[in-house]
Amino acid sequence: MECLKKNLKFVVASCSFKGSLSAAQASSIMARSIKNALASKFELDVIEVPIADGGEGTVDCFLQALKGERAYVRVLNPLQKEIEAYYGILPDNVAIIEMAAASGLYLINSNELNPLKTTTFGTGQLIKSALDRGCKKIIIGLGGSATNDSGHGMAKALGAKFLDFDGKEVEEVGGGTLDRIAKIDLSSFDARVKDCEFIAASDVQNPLCGKRGATYVFGPQKGVTEDMKEDLDSKLLHFGKLLEKTFDKTIIEKSGAGAAGGLGAGVLSFLDAKIYSGIELLKEIIRFDEKILDADYIFTGEGQIDDSTLDGKALLGVLESAKKQNIPVIGFAGKLPLDEQGLYDAGFQSLFSISNGPIPLEYAMQNAEKLLENAVHRVCRLIK
């Protein structure tokens, strides 16, 4: 009599391995490796759920989960060079926009980083395009920005005018211009904004200014040097006070105002947006907790897993859902911390580096697909 195979359900919920694999690619590679390793021994149900927390890859995660479509548009990148970017159109004509697609770090070279000049103007162009399509609800992913302009450029693209202390319009954009602005003129601001619901997805809770604010915490990766921090932070503070006066609401200390170089403050004010945890928003919309019901294992991963993973990032959202259903979570990463105990305490069953030796970063990124495939295969061979 033939022995029946045991049934196993896997959920693969990976983030992107930045610079090498998208969330969808990483999830697909993991799923394929699970099937290759275990299909001869088990009846498998492998569900792919790519995830993101508002940064790079957010649009594609929503599109894959909800079967939306891409909308392409010409916009200006952080240094005002024209590029092609895209956003997502979801069912019911909801738009999902990734600010990084127009204003992201990966769009410019490291030697071009200049927080005094980089702008979110292109993000505003994406929003305008979604409004042109008749969208009444727009989700904006805040993350991966090359900017430190508090949404000044975004608002300018939507028709806001910024006047200096002599009443003349400030034409320049970028974080370096903010302290020159004395008044915000909204007379030509896109009127369709008030009839649209805006939701911002973010993985950070930082305020706009101060030692925990946009400039001090996130500025260095965007080209902010030590001697620039105090000046740029004061420019954000000046602009933040102007936003609070113009819109008659608390902005500077609001949780998430410092996200994406202060774009959080910009969407809170100009768009009257509500800011939510990016991963929690994604999980709710795609019904993540339902997808993982009765799963035997969840495999997840991203380029680096460390203590910052537990600060509201996507993998923390996976852990929290898994713990409610007592599902073991196994994580894969290009880099792991020296001390992993805090990650195990947070809920990871186990963690594995995809590196197979002391290899150069460039080699690891070029061969990320095979390295990830091999690592998942090795783990699967332990399952009996």
C-alpha positions as YAML, in Angstrom:
chain: A
units: angstrom
residues:
- id: 1
  name: MET
  ca: [0.00, 0.00, 0.00]
- id: 2
  name: GLU
  ca: [1.39, 3.41, -1.05]
- id: 3
  name: CYS
  ca: [2.33, 5.70, 1.81]
- id: 4
  name: LEU
  ca: [0.59, 9.10, 1.63]
- id: 5
  name: LYS
  ca: [2.84, 12.15, 1.62]
- id: 6
  name: LYS
  ca: [2.58, 14.57, 4.50]
- id: 7
  name: ASN
  ca: [1.07, 17.98, 3.63]
- id: 8
  name: LEU
  ca: [3.17, 21.07, 4.34]
- id: 9
  name: LYS
  ca: [2.16, 24.71, 3.86]
- id: 10
  name: PHE
  ca: [4.83, 27.36, 3.37]
- id: 11
  name: VAL
  ca: [4.30, 31.09, 3.14]
- id: 12
  name: VAL
  ca: [7.18, 32.98, 1.53]
- id: 13
  name: ALA
  ca: [7.03, 36.65, 2.53]
- id: 14
  name: SER
  ca: [10.26, 38.36, 1.55]
- id: 15
  name: CYS
  ca: [11.34, 41.98, 1.27]
- id: 16
  name: SER
  ca: [13.74, 43.11, -1.42]
- id: 17
  name: PHE
  ca: [17.46, 42.42, -1.20]
- id: 18
  name: LYS
  ca: [18.29, 46.01, -2.14]
- id: 19
  name: GLY
  ca: [20.39, 46.47, -5.21]
- id: 20
  name: SER
  ca: [20.03, 42.85, -6.29]
- id: 21
  name: LEU
  ca: [16.56, 41.26, -5.87]
- id: 22
  name: SER
  ca: [13.09, 42.75, -5.67]
- id: 23
  name: ALA
  ca: [10.66, 41.44, -3.06]
- id: 24
  name: ALA
  ca: [8.81, 39.53, -5.79]
- id: 25
  name: GLN
  ca: [12.03, 38.02, -7.15]
- id: 26
  name: ALA
  ca: [13.27, 36.99, -3.70]
- id: 27
  name: SER
  ca: [9.92, 35.42, -2.81]
- id: 28
  name: SER
  ca: [9.81, 33.55, -6.11]
- id: 29
  name: ILE
  ca: [13.35, 32.22, -5.67]
- id: 30
  name: MET
  ca: [12.56, 30.99, -2.15]
- id: 31
  name: ALA
  ca: [9.35, 29.31, -3.32]
- id: 32
  name: ARG
  ca: [11.12, 27.59, -6.20]
- id: 33
  name: SER
  ca: [13.88, 26.32, -3.95]
- id: 34
  name: ILE
  ca: [11.37, 24.96, -1.41]
- id: 35
  name: LYS
  ca: [9.59, 23.04, -4.16]
- id: 36
  name: ASN
  ca: [12.83, 21.69, -5.63]
- id: 37
  name: ALA
  ca: [14.02, 20.48, -2.26]
- id: 38
  name: LEU
  ca: [10.81, 19.05, -0.83]
- id: 39
  name: ALA
  ca: [8.32, 18.17, -3.60]
- id: 40
  name: SER
  ca: [9.49, 14.55, -3.72]
- id: 41
  name: LYS
  ca: [8.84, 14.07, 0.00]
- id: 42
  name: PHE
  ca: [5.77, 16.22, 0.77]
- id: 43
  name: GLU
  ca: [2.53, 17.51, -0.72]
- id: 44
  name: LEU
  ca: [3.34, 21.21, -0.80]
- id: 45
  name: ASP
  ca: [1.28, 24.38, -0.70]
- id: 46
  name: VAL
  ca: [3.69, 27.29, -1.23]
- id: 47
  name: ILE
  ca: [2.20, 30.79, -1.15]
- id: 48
  name: GLU
  ca: [4.22, 33.81, -2.28]
- id: 49
  name: VAL
  ca: [3.48, 37.12, -0.54]
- id: 50
  name: PRO
  ca: [6.14, 39.75, -1.36]
- id: 51
  name: ILE
  ca: [6.21, 42.46, 1.30]
- id: 52
  name: ALA
  ca: [7.46, 46.01, 1.82]
- id: 53
  name: ASP
  ca: [7.05, 48.74, 4.42]
- id: 54
  name: GLY
  ca: [6.66, 51.87, 2.30]
- id: 55
  name: GLY
  ca: [10.10, 51.94, 0.69]
- id: 56
  name: GLU
  ca: [11.43, 50.46, -2.51]
- id: 57
  name: GLY
  ca: [9.23, 47.64, -3.79]
- id: 58
  name: THR
  ca: [6.01, 48.77, -2.13]
- id: 59
  name: VAL
  ca: [4.15, 49.39, -5.39]
- id: 60
  name: ASP
  ca: [5.03, 46.00, -6.84]
- id: 61
  name: CYS
  ca: [3.94, 44.22, -3.65]
- id: 62
  name: PHE
  ca: [0.50, 45.84, -3.83]
- id: 63
  name: LEU
  ca: [0.23, 45.16, -7.56]
- id: 64
  name: GLN
  ca: [1.09, 41.49, -7.21]
- id: 65
  name: ALA
  ca: [-1.31, 40.99, -4.32]
- id: 66
  name: LEU
  ca: [-4.24, 42.91, -5.79]
- id: 67
  name: LYS
  ca: [-3.68, 42.40, -9.55]
- id: 68
  name: GLY
  ca: [-3.30, 46.06, -10.39]
- id: 69
  name: GLU
  ca: [-1.50, 47.69, -13.30]
- id: 70
  name: ARG
  ca: [1.45, 50.03, -13.75]
- id: 71
  name: ALA
  ca: [1.00, 53.62, -14.94]
- id: 72
  name: TYR
  ca: [4.13, 55.13, -16.50]
- id: 73
  name: VAL
  ca: [4.87, 58.85, -16.48]
- id: 74
  name: ARG
  ca: [7.79, 61.19, -17.21]
- id: 75
  name: VAL
  ca: [8.92, 62.98, -14.05]
- id: 76
  name: LEU
  ca: [11.94, 64.81, -12.67]
- id: 77
  name: ASN
  ca: [14.37, 62.86, -10.50]
- id: 78
  name: PRO
  ca: [15.87, 64.33, -7.28]
- id: 79
  name: LEU
  ca: [18.28, 66.47, -9.33]
- id: 80
  name: GLN
  ca: [15.59, 67.54, -11.82]
- id: 81
  name: LYS
  ca: [16.63, 65.31, -14.69]
- id: 82
  name: GLU
  ca: [13.75, 63.78, -16.62]
- id: 83
  name: ILE
  ca: [13.20, 60.05, -16.12]
- id: 84
  name: GLU
  ca: [10.42, 57.53, -16.59]
- id: 85
  name: ALA
  ca: [8.79, 56.35, -13.38]
- id: 86
  name: TYR
  ca: [5.68, 54.35, -12.59]
- id: 87
  name: TYR
  ca: [3.05, 54.00, -9.92]
- id: 88
  name: GLY
  ca: [0.29, 51.45, -9.42]
- id: 89
  name: ILE
  ca: [-3.40, 51.57, -10.19]
- id: 90
  name: LEU
  ca: [-5.29, 49.18, -7.94]
- id: 91
  name: PRO
  ca: [-8.91, 48.02, -8.16]
- id: 92
  name: ASP
  ca: [-11.49, 50.78, -7.53]
- id: 93
  name: ASN
  ca: [-9.04, 53.28, -9.10]
- id: 94
  name: VAL
  ca: [-6.86, 53.56, -6.01]
- id: 95
  name: ALA
  ca: [-3.30, 54.71, -6.74]
- id: 96
  name: ILE
  ca: [-0.23, 53.40, -4.93]
- id: 97
  name: ILE
  ca: [2.82, 55.65, -5.27]
- id: 98
  name: GLU
  ca: [6.37, 55.01, -4.14]
- id: 99
  name: MET
  ca: [8.10, 58.32, -3.54]
- id: 100
  name: ALA
  ca: [11.43, 56.58, -4.19]
- id: 101
  name: ALA
  ca: [10.36, 55.96, -7.80]
- id: 102
  name: ALA
  ca: [10.75, 59.68, -8.49]
- id: 103
  name: SER
  ca: [12.79, 61.01, -5.58]
- id: 104
  name: GLY
  ca: [14.79, 58.00, -4.43]
- id: 105
  name: LEU
  ca: [18.41, 57.45, -3.52]
- id: 106
  name: TYR
  ca: [18.88, 54.79, -6.17]
- id: 107
  name: LEU
  ca: [18.10, 57.30, -8.95]
- id: 108
  name: ILE
  ca: [21.33, 59.26, -8.54]
- id: 109
  name: ASN
  ca: [24.99, 58.36, -8.09]
- id: 110
  name: SER
  ca: [26.59, 58.55, -4.66]
- id: 111
  name: ASN
  ca: [28.86, 61.38, -5.81]
- id: 112
  name: GLU
  ca: [25.78, 63.41, -6.82]
- id: 113
  name: LEU
  ca: [24.09, 63.35, -3.41]
- id: 114
  name: ASN
  ca: [23.30, 66.91, -2.35]
- id: 115
  name: PRO
  ca: [20.55, 67.45, 0.24]
- id: 116
  name: LEU
  ca: [20.71, 71.19, -0.40]
- id: 117
  name: LYS
  ca: [19.41, 70.66, -3.94]
- id: 118
  name: THR
  ca: [17.60, 67.31, -4.12]
- id: 119
  name: THR
  ca: [13.84, 67.70, -4.43]
- id: 120
  name: THR
  ca: [10.58, 65.77, -4.13]
- id: 121
  name: PHE
  ca: [9.17, 67.61, -7.17]
- id: 122
  name: GLY
  ca: [8.92, 64.33, -9.08]
- id: 123
  name: THR
  ca: [6.82, 62.80, -6.32]
- id: 124
  name: GLY
  ca: [4.37, 65.65, -6.75]
- id: 125
  name: GLN
  ca: [4.27, 64.89, -10.48]
- id: 126
  name: LEU
  ca: [3.33, 61.27, -9.73]
- id: 127
  name: ILE
  ca: [0.52, 62.48, -7.46]
- id: 128
  name: LYS
  ca: [-0.70, 64.89, -10.15]
- id: 129
  name: SER
  ca: [-0.75, 62.06, -12.69]
- id: 130
  name: ALA
  ca: [-2.87, 59.92, -10.35]
- id: 131
  name: LEU
  ca: [-5.27, 62.83, -9.87]
- id: 132
  name: ASP
  ca: [-5.45, 63.25, -13.65]
- id: 133
  name: ARG
  ca: [-6.60, 59.64, -13.85]
- id: 134
  name: GLY
  ca: [-9.44, 60.41, -11.48]
- id: 135
  name: CYS
  ca: [-8.06, 58.59, -8.43]
- id: 136
  name: LYS
  ca: [-9.90, 59.50, -5.23]
- id: 137
  name: LYS
  ca: [-7.61, 57.56, -2.91]
- id: 138
  name: ILE
  ca: [-3.82, 57.66, -3.10]
- id: 139
  name: ILE
  ca: [-1.40, 55.65, -0.97]
- id: 140
  name: ILE
  ca: [2.13, 57.07, -0.82]
- id: 141
  name: GLY
  ca: [5.09, 54.97, 0.32]
- id: 142
  name: LEU
  ca: [7.57, 57.06, 2.29]
- id: 143
  name: GLY
  ca: [11.05, 55.58, 2.16]
- id: 144
  name: GLY
  ca: [14.32, 55.44, 0.26]
- id: 145
  name: SER
  ca: [14.43, 59.18, -0.39]
- id: 146
  name: ALA
  ca: [17.42, 61.20, -1.59]
- id: 147
  name: THR
  ca: [15.80, 64.37, -0.30]
- id: 148
  name: ASN
  ca: [15.65, 66.59, 2.78]
- id: 149
  name: ASP
  ca: [13.07, 69.15, 1.64]
- id: 150
  name: SER
  ca: [10.02, 68.34, 3.80]
- id: 151
  name: GLY
  ca: [7.84, 67.92, 0.72]
- id: 152
  name: HIS
  ca: [8.53, 71.43, -0.59]
- id: 153
  name: GLY
  ca: [9.16, 70.11, -4.11]
- id: 154
  name: MET
  ca: [6.09, 67.87, -4.02]
- id: 155
  name: ALA
  ca: [3.88, 70.83, -3.09]
- id: 156
  name: LYS
  ca: [5.47, 73.01, -5.77]
- id: 157
  name: ALA
  ca: [4.63, 70.41, -8.44]
- id: 158
  name: LEU
  ca: [1.01, 70.54, -7.26]
- id: 159
  name: GLY
  ca: [0.81, 74.30, -7.67]
- id: 160
  name: ALA
  ca: [1.92, 75.74, -4.33]
- id: 161
  name: LYS
  ca: [3.97, 78.93, -4.52]
- id: 162
  name: PHE
  ca: [6.63, 79.89, -2.01]
- id: 163
  name: LEU
  ca: [7.41, 83.54, -1.34]
- id: 164
  name: ASP
  ca: [10.51, 85.02, 0.26]
- id: 165
  name: PHE
  ca: [10.62, 87.81, 2.85]
- id: 166
  name: ASP
  ca: [10.33, 90.42, 0.06]
- id: 167
  name: GLY
  ca: [7.24, 88.77, -1.35]
- id: 168
  name: LYS
  ca: [9.05, 87.37, -4.39]
- id: 169
  name: GLU
  ca: [8.55, 83.77, -5.47]
- id: 170
  name: VAL
  ca: [11.36, 81.37, -4.54]
- id: 171
  name: GLU
  ca: [11.97, 79.41, -7.74]
- id: 172
  name: GLU
  ca: [14.76, 77.16, -6.42]
- id: 173
  name: VAL
  ca: [14.03, 73.78, -4.88]
- id: 174
  name: GLY
  ca: [15.84, 71.57, -2.38]
- id: 175
  name: GLY
  ca: [16.48, 71.54, 1.35]
- id: 176
  name: GLY
  ca: [18.83, 74.50, 1.08]
- id: 177
  name: THR
  ca: [16.05, 76.92, 0.15]
- id: 178
  name: LEU
  ca: [13.63, 76.30, 3.01]
- id: 179
  name: ASP
  ca: [14.80, 79.10, 5.31]
- id: 180
  name: ARG
  ca: [14.29, 81.66, 2.51]
- id: 181
  name: ILE
  ca: [10.55, 80.98, 2.46]
- id: 182
  name: ALA
  ca: [8.36, 83.39, 4.43]
- id: 183
  name: LYS
  ca: [4.92, 82.58, 3.06]
- id: 184
  name: ILE
  ca: [3.12, 79.69, 1.34]
- id: 185
  name: ASP
  ca: [0.64, 80.74, -1.35]
- id: 186
  name: LEU
  ca: [-1.98, 78.04, -2.00]
- id: 187
  name: SER
  ca: [-4.16, 80.04, -4.39]
- id: 188
  name: SER
  ca: [-3.00, 77.91, -7.35]
- id: 189
  name: PHE
  ca: [-2.70, 74.63, -5.44]
- id: 190
  name: ASP
  ca: [-4.41, 71.68, -7.14]
- id: 191
  name: ALA
  ca: [-8.02, 71.84, -5.91]
- id: 192
  name: ARG
  ca: [-8.52, 68.10, -6.51]
- id: 193
  name: VAL
  ca: [-6.34, 67.34, -3.49]
- id: 194
  name: LYS
  ca: [-9.13, 68.20, -1.04]
- id: 195
  name: ASP
  ca: [-11.45, 65.65, -2.66]
- id: 196
  name: CYS
  ca: [-8.90, 62.84, -2.47]
- id: 197
  name: GLU
  ca: [-8.03, 60.62, 0.49]
- id: 198
  name: PHE
  ca: [-4.29, 60.38, 1.08]
- id: 199
  name: ILE
  ca: [-2.64, 57.65, 3.12]
- id: 200
  name: ALA
  ca: [1.10, 57.56, 3.76]
- id: 201
  name: ALA
  ca: [2.92, 54.31, 4.48]
- id: 202
  name: SER
  ca: [6.09, 54.58, 6.53]
- id: 203
  name: ASP
  ca: [8.38, 52.39, 8.62]
- id: 204
  name: VAL
  ca: [9.65, 55.21, 10.87]
- id: 205
  name: GLN
  ca: [8.11, 57.28, 13.65]
- id: 206
  name: ASN
  ca: [10.68, 60.09, 13.76]
- id: 207
  name: PRO
  ca: [9.64, 63.74, 14.18]
- id: 208
  name: LEU
  ca: [10.67, 66.35, 11.64]
- id: 209
  name: CYS
  ca: [13.49, 68.02, 13.57]
- id: 210
  name: GLY
  ca: [16.02, 67.52, 16.34]
- id: 211
  name: LYS
  ca: [18.44, 64.71, 17.10]
- id: 212
  name: ARG
  ca: [15.78, 62.12, 16.19]
- id: 213
  name: GLY
  ca: [14.63, 64.06, 13.16]
- id: 214
  name: ALA
  ca: [15.06, 63.67, 9.42]
- id: 215
  name: THR
  ca: [18.41, 65.43, 9.08]
- id: 216
  name: TYR
  ca: [20.32, 63.90, 11.98]
- id: 217
  name: VAL
  ca: [19.05, 60.33, 11.65]
- id: 218
  name: PHE
  ca: [18.60, 59.83, 7.91]
- id: 219
  name: GLY
  ca: [20.58, 62.68, 6.43]
- id: 220
  name: PRO
  ca: [24.05, 61.06, 6.34]
- id: 221
  name: GLN
  ca: [22.96, 58.47, 3.76]
- id: 222
  name: LYS
  ca: [21.78, 61.35, 1.55]
- id: 223
  name: GLY
  ca: [25.02, 63.30, 1.68]
- id: 224
  name: VAL
  ca: [24.52, 65.31, 4.89]
- id: 225
  name: THR
  ca: [27.96, 65.88, 6.43]
- id: 226
  name: GLU
  ca: [28.55, 66.54, 10.11]
- id: 227
  name: ASP
  ca: [29.03, 70.27, 9.57]
- id: 228
  name: MET
  ca: [25.75, 70.51, 7.60]
- id: 229
  name: LYS
  ca: [23.46, 68.89, 10.18]
- id: 230
  name: GLU
  ca: [22.71, 71.88, 12.40]
- id: 231
  name: ASP
  ca: [22.07, 74.23, 9.46]
- id: 232
  name: LEU
  ca: [19.84, 71.81, 7.55]
- id: 233
  name: ASP
  ca: [17.91, 70.92, 10.69]
- id: 234
  name: SER
  ca: [17.28, 74.61, 11.37]
- id: 235
  name: LYS
  ca: [15.98, 75.02, 7.81]
- id: 236
  name: LEU
  ca: [13.55, 72.14, 8.37]
- id: 237
  name: LEU
  ca: [12.49, 73.72, 11.67]
- id: 238
  name: HIS
  ca: [11.83, 77.05, 9.96]
- id: 239
  name: PHE
  ca: [9.76, 75.36, 7.26]
- id: 240
  name: GLY
  ca: [7.98, 73.19, 9.80]
- id: 241
  name: LYS
  ca: [6.87, 76.24, 11.78]
- id: 242
  name: LEU
  ca: [5.62, 77.79, 8.56]
- id: 243
  name: LEU
  ca: [3.64, 74.64, 7.79]
- id: 244
  name: GLU
  ca: [2.08, 74.69, 11.27]
- id: 245
  name: LYS
  ca: [1.12, 78.37, 10.87]
- id: 246
  name: THR
  ca: [-0.26, 77.90, 7.34]
- id: 247
  name: PHE
  ca: [-2.30, 74.78, 8.07]
- id: 248
  name: ASP
  ca: [-3.05, 75.48, 11.74]
- id: 249
  name: LYS
  ca: [-2.05, 72.03, 12.93]
- id: 250
  name: THR
  ca: [0.76, 70.31, 14.82]
- id: 251
  name: ILE
  ca: [3.34, 69.00, 12.36]
- id: 252
  name: ILE
  ca: [6.91, 69.15, 13.66]
- id: 253
  name: GLU
  ca: [6.54, 66.66, 16.51]
- id: 254
  name: LYS
  ca: [4.06, 64.36, 14.80]
- id: 255
  name: SER
  ca: [5.13, 60.73, 14.56]
- id: 256
  name: GLY
  ca: [6.41, 60.06, 11.06]
- id: 257
  name: ALA
  ca: [6.87, 63.73, 10.12]
- id: 258
  name: GLY
  ca: [10.59, 63.06, 9.60]
- id: 259
  name: ALA
  ca: [10.03, 60.17, 7.18]
- id: 260
  name: ALA
  ca: [11.58, 60.48, 3.71]
- id: 261
  name: GLY
  ca: [13.53, 63.64, 4.46]
- id: 262
  name: GLY
  ca: [10.53, 65.32, 6.05]
- id: 263
  name: LEU
  ca: [8.11, 64.37, 3.28]
- id: 264
  name: GLY
  ca: [6.03, 62.98, 6.14]
- id: 265
  name: ALA
  ca: [5.51, 66.56, 7.32]
- id: 266
  name: GLY
  ca: [4.71, 67.60, 3.76]
- id: 267
  name: VAL
  ca: [1.96, 65.02, 3.23]
- id: 268
  name: LEU
  ca: [0.52, 65.67, 6.70]
- id: 269
  name: SER
  ca: [0.11, 69.34, 5.84]
- id: 270
  name: PHE
  ca: [-0.38, 69.83, 2.09]
- id: 271
  name: LEU
  ca: [-2.32, 66.59, 1.53]
- id: 272
  name: ASP
  ca: [-3.92, 66.22, 4.98]
- id: 273
  name: ALA
  ca: [-2.67, 62.62, 4.84]
- id: 274
  name: LYS
  ca: [-2.80, 60.06, 7.61]
- id: 275
  name: ILE
  ca: [0.43, 58.15, 8.27]
- id: 276
  name: TYR
  ca: [0.29, 54.42, 8.96]
- id: 277
  name: SER
  ca: [2.87, 51.72, 9.49]
- id: 278
  name: GLY
  ca: [3.74, 50.59, 5.97]
- id: 279
  name: ILE
  ca: [3.79, 46.88, 6.72]
- id: 280
  name: GLU
  ca: [0.61, 47.00, 8.81]
- id: 281
  name: LEU
  ca: [-1.18, 48.82, 6.00]
- id: 282
  name: LEU
  ca: [0.02, 46.26, 3.43]
- id: 283
  name: LYS
  ca: [-0.95, 43.34, 5.69]
- id: 284
  name: GLU
  ca: [-4.44, 44.74, 6.19]
- id: 285
  name: ILE
  ca: [-5.09, 45.40, 2.50]
- id: 286
  name: ILE
  ca: [-3.77, 42.04, 1.23]
- id: 287
  name: ARG
  ca: [-5.24, 40.12, 4.21]
- id: 288
  name: PHE
  ca: [-1.88, 38.74, 5.21]
- id: 289
  name: ASP
  ca: [-3.10, 37.08, 8.40]
- id: 290
  name: GLU
  ca: [-5.64, 35.09, 6.37]
- id: 291
  name: LYS
  ca: [-3.01, 33.99, 3.85]
- id: 292
  name: ILE
  ca: [-0.81, 32.48, 6.57]
- id: 293
  name: LEU
  ca: [-3.59, 30.49, 8.26]
- id: 294
  name: ASP
  ca: [-2.49, 26.90, 8.96]
- id: 295
  name: ALA
  ca: [1.01, 27.52, 7.60]
- id: 296
  name: ASP
  ca: [3.71, 25.19, 8.86]
- id: 297
  name: TYR
  ca: [6.55, 27.62, 8.13]
- id: 298
  name: ILE
  ca: [7.05, 31.21, 7.05]
- id: 299
  name: PHE
  ca: [10.25, 31.97, 5.14]
- id: 300
  name: THR
  ca: [11.21, 35.63, 4.99]
- id: 301
  name: GLY
  ca: [14.25, 37.74, 4.24]
- id: 302
  name: GLU
  ca: [15.91, 40.95, 3.14]
- id: 303
  name: GLY
  ca: [19.38, 42.27, 2.47]
- id: 304
  name: GLN
  ca: [20.22, 42.88, 6.12]
- id: 305
  name: ILE
  ca: [18.49, 41.69, 9.28]
- id: 306
  name: ASP
  ca: [19.58, 43.39, 12.51]
- id: 307
  name: ASP
  ca: [18.20, 45.24, 15.52]
- id: 308
  name: SER
  ca: [16.75, 47.98, 13.26]
- id: 309
  name: THR
  ca: [14.50, 45.28, 11.79]
- id: 310
  name: LEU
  ca: [12.53, 45.49, 15.03]
- id: 311
  name: ASP
  ca: [11.86, 49.23, 14.66]
- id: 312
  name: GLY
  ca: [8.65, 48.93, 12.67]
- id: 313
  name: LYS
  ca: [10.11, 47.41, 9.52]
- id: 314
  name: ALA
  ca: [8.38, 44.84, 7.33]
- id: 315
  name: LEU
  ca: [9.89, 41.71, 8.89]
- id: 316
  name: LEU
  ca: [8.66, 42.79, 12.32]
- id: 317
  name: GLY
  ca: [5.14, 42.81, 10.89]
- id: 318
  name: VAL
  ca: [5.65, 39.25, 9.67]
- id: 319
  name: LEU
  ca: [6.87, 38.16, 13.10]
- id: 320
  name: GLU
  ca: [3.91, 39.74, 14.88]
- id: 321
  name: SER
  ca: [1.39, 37.99, 12.63]
- id: 322
  name: ALA
  ca: [3.23, 34.67, 12.89]
- id: 323
  name: LYS
  ca: [3.36, 34.79, 16.69]
- id: 324
  name: LYS
  ca: [-0.43, 35.11, 16.88]
- id: 325
  name: GLN
  ca: [-0.73, 31.80, 15.04]
- id: 326
  name: ASN
  ca: [2.36, 30.07, 16.49]
- id: 327
  name: ILE
  ca: [4.01, 29.72, 13.08]
- id: 328
  name: PRO
  ca: [7.82, 29.40, 13.04]
- id: 329
  name: VAL
  ca: [9.57, 32.12, 11.01]
- id: 330
  name: ILE
  ca: [12.90, 31.46, 9.33]
- id: 331
  name: GLY
  ca: [14.83, 34.47, 8.07]
- id: 332
  name: PHE
  ca: [17.44, 34.79, 5.33]
- id: 333
  name: ALA
  ca: [19.71, 37.78, 4.83]
- id: 334
  name: GLY
  ca: [22.89, 38.89, 3.15]
- id: 335
  name: LYS
  ca: [24.12, 40.18, 6.50]
- id: 336
  name: LEU
  ca: [23.26, 39.28, 10.10]
- id: 337
  name: PRO
  ca: [24.38, 40.98, 13.35]
- id: 338
  name: LEU
  ca: [27.09, 39.57, 15.58]
- id: 339
  name: ASP
  ca: [24.56, 39.18, 18.40]
- id: 340
  name: GLU
  ca: [21.34, 37.58, 17.11]
- id: 341
  name: GLN
  ca: [19.66, 36.96, 20.47]
- id: 342
  name: GLY
  ca: [17.39, 40.01, 20.30]
- id: 343
  name: LEU
  ca: [16.05, 38.80, 16.96]
- id: 344
  name: TYR
  ca: [15.31, 35.35, 18.37]
- id: 345
  name: ASP
  ca: [13.61, 36.95, 21.37]
- id: 346
  name: ALA
  ca: [11.45, 38.93, 18.92]
- id: 347
  name: GLY
  ca: [10.18, 35.71, 17.33]
- id: 348
  name: PHE
  ca: [12.54, 34.38, 14.67]
- id: 349
  name: GLN
  ca: [12.82, 30.60, 14.87]
- id: 350
  name: SER
  ca: [16.19, 30.76, 13.12]
- id: 351
  name: LEU
  ca: [18.29, 33.02, 10.90]
- id: 352
  name: PHE
  ca: [20.60, 32.16, 8.03]
- id: 353
  name: SER
  ca: [23.07, 34.20, 6.04]
- id: 354
  name: ILE
  ca: [22.96, 33.52, 2.31]
- id: 355
  name: SER
  ca: [26.69, 34.15, 2.04]
- id: 356
  name: ASN
  ca: [28.72, 30.98, 1.48]
- id: 357
  name: GLY
  ca: [32.02, 32.45, 2.60]
- id: 358
  name: PRO
  ca: [34.01, 35.68, 2.98]
- id: 359
  name: ILE
  ca: [33.01, 37.12, -0.40]
- id: 360
  name: PRO
  ca: [33.07, 40.71, -1.74]
- id: 361
  name: LEU
  ca: [29.79, 42.64, -1.57]
- id: 362
  name: GLU
  ca: [29.75, 43.15, -5.33]
- id: 363
  name: TYR
  ca: [30.08, 39.40, -5.91]
- id: 364
  name: ALA
  ca: [27.31, 38.71, -3.39]
- id: 365
  name: MET
  ca: [24.94, 41.17, -5.08]
- id: 366
  name: GLN
  ca: [25.70, 39.82, -8.55]
- id: 367
  name: ASN
  ca: [25.04, 36.26, -7.40]
- id: 368
  name: ALA
  ca: [22.24, 36.94, -4.92]
- id: 369
  name: GLU
  ca: [19.76, 34.69, -6.71]
- id: 370
  name: LYS
  ca: [21.95, 31.58, -6.54]
- id: 371
  name: LEU
  ca: [23.13, 32.34, -3.01]
- id: 372
  name: LEU
  ca: [19.56, 32.71, -1.76]
- id: 373
  name: GLU
  ca: [18.44, 29.60, -3.61]
- id: 374
  name: ASN
  ca: [21.26, 27.54, -2.10]
- id: 375
  name: ALA
  ca: [20.62, 28.81, 1.43]
- id: 376
  name: VAL
  ca: [16.91, 27.97, 1.29]
- id: 377
  name: HIS
  ca: [17.71, 24.55, -0.17]
- id: 378
  name: ARG
  ca: [20.13, 23.82, 2.69]
- id: 379
  name: VAL
  ca: [17.49, 24.67, 5.29]
- id: 380
  name: CYS
  ca: [14.83, 22.60, 3.51]
- id: 381
  name: ARG
  ca: [17.03, 19.52, 3.63]
- id: 382
  name: LEU
  ca: [16.65, 19.61, 7.43]
- id: 383
  name: ILE
  ca: [12.86, 19.26, 7.18]
- id: 384
  name: LYS
  ca: [11.68, 15.67, 7.60]
...
